[in-house]
Amino acid sequence: MSETTQTFIPLSTQAERLIELGVHEIAGLSAAEVRAAAKGEGDGLLAVRPDLAPASVLAPLLRRQDKAGFVVTDMTDVDLFAPLDVIDLPDTPLYLVSEVDRGDDMANWSPDEALPALTAGSRTPLLLTEGIHWVLQRPDVLERNHCFMAIGSRLRKPNGTLDARTPALWISNGTGRDGRERRDAPKAGWCWAGNRHTWLGFASGTGRRGLNP
């Protein structure tokens, strides 16, 4: 794993951060429920199920240099990107992702190459919403030239095949449709499944565990 394995923040601190941002209200949870769930044992990234707190709503909560996060304009279907079949997502509203890592050692791999390598190494790729949760807790994991993909979320076409787009989180250069005013803002976008990028790793964890209040 890379040097960017998650430095664990106490679950209670993560819970307060989500409450401060209003994520509990987005998910239809009370602050007390979030705090109670976070009292459990174990380390990891505290996350809300994507069906309760979708990427389109979470991304604008991101901040970098006082710039708000956003979803790229050509990804209006971002919330239709769902967990891959190989991902065992807990059925509890809140859950933990263990041993989160940015995957810098896989930079310049394509998503098509990275997914089988991650699963063969007993790691599970992050969902886009999990990646956003991580950056909400630790904005420093997005660095210039060192950002990451979240290939656990994919869109299926009506015929059952996977859409070629794969989600990623990186920092906007303020070019094109992003707009100059968004330069340096955290950005949820996509890359082609067969393409390689030297500045994108593949974020992953070792597993997920549900939390109950």
Number of C-alpha atoms within 10 A of each C-alpha: 13 12 11 15 17 18 14 15 15 15 22 16 14 24 25 16 14 21 18 11 14 16 24 23 14 15 17 11 16 15 17 13 15 26 19 15 20 24 15 13 9 12 15 24 26 29 25 24 19 22 13 16 20 19 24 18 14 21 24 18 19 22 18 17 10 9 16 16 24 24 21 16 11 10 15 10 10 21 19 15 24 18 19 17 10 10 17 12 18 14 11 13 23 24 22 22 22 21 19 26 24 29 25 21 13 24 20 17 19 22 26 16 15 20 19 13 14 19 15 10 10 11 20 26 29 28 28 31 29 26 29 27 24 23 20 21 19 15 16 12 20 19 13 12 13 18 23 28 32 27 29 26 27 23 21 15 10 8 6 8 9 15 14 16 19 25 26 24 25 24 21 23 17 14 11 8 10 17 11 12 12 19 16 20 23 29 27 29 22 21 18 14 19 13 13 18 16 14 17 26 28 27 30 30 23 18 19 20 17 18 21 14 14
